[in-house]
Amino acid sequence: MAKTVRLMAESKENVLMEKIVSLCKRRGFIFQSSEIYGGINGFWDYGPLGAELKRNVKDLWWNTMTRRRDDVVGIEATIIMSPRIWEASGHVETFADLMRECPLTKKRVRADQVEPQSGNVIRYSGVYRRTQGEKHFSQLIEEFALSLTTQKAIEQFFENNITDAEVRESDPQLYDQLKDAPNKLAAYKKAICSQGVLFNGFSVLLQPGKPLESARKTASQYYTEKGCSDFILLGERIDKVENSVDFHPETGVELTEARPFNLMFKTYVGPVESEDNVAYLRPETAQAIFAQFKNVLETSRRKVPFGIAQVGKAFRNEVTPRNFTFRSREFEQMELEFFIKPDEVVEAICGHVAKAAEISKESTEEPTSNIQHSTFNIQHLGPAADWGWEAWHKYWVEERIRFYEGIGLPRTMLEEYWQKPEELAHYARACVDILFKFPFGAQELEGIAARSDFDLSQHERCSGKSMGVFDEELRAAWSKLDDAKKEALSRRYHEARLKYLTKMGVEQAAAEQEAKEDAAGLAKGQYIPHVIEPSAGVDRLILALICNAYHEDQMPDEKGKPEMRVVLKFHPRVAPIKVGVMPLLKNKPDLVKKALEIRDLMRPHMNVFYDDAGAIGRRYRRQDEAGTPFCVTVDFETLEGMKEGPLAGQKDTVTLRHRDDGRQDRVKISELLPLMLERIH
Ligand code: GAP
């Protein structure tokens, strides 16, 4: 019963996703890349409305994260960088998914994402390949083939079933040599069989209602792909399996063992395709920020704490791109690396480190699990000099949720997933995933990680260039500390550095020496900054905004009859078109002239869509589907003056129609622009 309910719920969600995907195509938000050639899996193009929506989102992020702050600057780096960056970051070695492959179609699936299946599995132990010279052996074996399951069984079969006369017939000269040596003759019989036998097991889950013959056909296809042209299947047997995750969801073929598969797209720089020229399309924008840290620090004259932001393309050869644009192979990220002082430095300067709880007033409700529904309304008390990593981390989680609220994603649609200690990367102190409740489940929109000094330390070690900073405040404060405090802080810093260096495989004595020097640097005002990283995906956010905006409701048509309508209730800040401007009738030059004047008045400030085609109700519906929050209609009262109401007798008024509830207000043209600007900024 429970299963039926779940399936029904899933299908309702699938139907919703299908409607969203179809609206995206119909209205020009998102198209499949290369559609005219059948598409390319994991790649998506944004159409006219999608491109506007995306631009708005990226601009809002950029303005919020950089221009409206004193402590963040932006960069724009290249997509292809030195491959040594990816060695230092660990991507070359460890940026991989465990995958399993269908040996027939070579289609891969992520090892942790195989759907359980039950049924009858048909297994084969291999094939016997017929050759012309062995024709009579193969006829012999044919009868028994499907019962010969092991190499030993085959060998015994040949030894016992091939007569001496058959050997003589196949190779008379050899037979003469062997006929008086029974052991040698038996070995020869085994040998001739093993030449023709390919032991390569193959299993396939029989699809419900399909005959055994279909499994034989699939197995034969597999052995043909392996280069066998004339063969007999060996060792057929049937097993029952329950909820097995070992079979490909589409082909039913048993999957290979899980193997790591690096997700970076490889290319070559220059004309020679050699290992020396390998480069990668960046799988994240973050590493360029670390690599340029020193240049930005010096040229922007910032001091820690400060951040560097970047928006740009990233590429991952995802094994199973899915859920529309949610997991794509080419996507955009909006990442901030916010550099902070290590806690030891904060303590040396301020005498203490603020506890995370001290930075905000929040609900007293205790989270019951590591999922927190973001219903707490946290009020920041503002960044302060005594904030350590915990306070900064919590601050950025809250800042990011407020950003989402500000563009129309309510807290009730978001969840915070606090990763458990065993889920954290070895260098991470904490990581929170902000999840959005998509129709296909609550899924990650953004990750906010406290990454310690791992990234800068790695680039320092691998490039040989210092990534440390000099902090006069620290140097001055340190000289005033008593010996016990100096000792305690140095010891903690030393321990952290030693832990990092040994984890990265630095030999014990060298690690000890380096950690000692690093700790000694505190007295000189030197340290490697730690980092908090809020990392968001543009495309996932676009999908979340579209899913959140999608509504179906009833609205009266021209004749007042209720009609089903599809409407995208975007926040005016992100809406691709802010206002639709329409003359009531397109064949009345005075109405058209006025409407064009209004369009030109608004256009320098926002994206305006001028529409004079079709009945006015139809035009409103088109804008509803595009998510346009306002429509302005120029009618005869605009020209002749209002006949009644508070604006009676006044000319130059228009109808302002509101998308969400269809409400229509009468507004003076002179008041339109300030009114709109207030709503879209
Ligand atoms: N620098 C950290 C980093 O890249 P991540 O969790 O791998 O962390 C950050 O990626 C964000 O990038 C994710 O929260 C998601 O929004 C987006 N993202 C990652 N892989 C994606 C994919 N294949 N398709 C679309 N967006 C993706």
Residues whose N, C-alpha, C, O or C-beta is under 5 A from the ligand:
A	BS01	GAP	P283 E284 A286 R316 E318 T325 F326 R327 S328 F331 Q333 E444 L445 E446 G447 S535 A536 G537 D539 R540
